[in-house]
Amino acid sequence: YQRRMSRLSTKRGMTLVEVTIALGLVSFGLISVLGLLPTGLITLRDARDSSARSRYLQTIQAEYLSLSFGDVPSNNLFYFDRDGQPVEAASSSKLYKVSVESLAPVYPDQPVGVEDSLRRLRVTSWQLNSSGTTNGLAPNIRALQIADGGF
């Protein structure tokens, strides 16, 4: 019985100082991770917007390349959801309003007839808010060049 008692009394638990240090280290780690959360959310939103933008630009380019070159409309309006997929104008999931204007390219010293085989598309997009109106941010403007594929 004496032996058993001596073994039990020699075991130690954690002291209050050790517990305090452990809690301090865990708190420091949690505060560091929580401090990075807003930056991560901003980066995620920017990456999602960039991916959606590239998807709707690819969709618009494919749409215009599929048209007969003489049938390219001078102005068109498209709507896209948050993933960059086309939606109807009346859809509640529309997030991007995209206007496409077809222009003849103007290059310095361009040879005669170039304007008949090239089109320049000015793509202007607005991000919409929940009520379907622009959110007051400046529009995003891109230029796409398409050439006559001889169709």
ABEGO torsion letter per residue (X at the ends): XAAAAAAAAABBBBBAAAAAAAAAAAAAAAAAAAAAAAAAAAAAAAAAAAAAAAAAAAAAAAAAAABBAAABBABBBBBBBAAGBBBBAABAABABBBBBBBBBBBBBGBBBGAAAABBBBBBBBBBBBAAGBBAGBBBBBBBBBBBBAGX
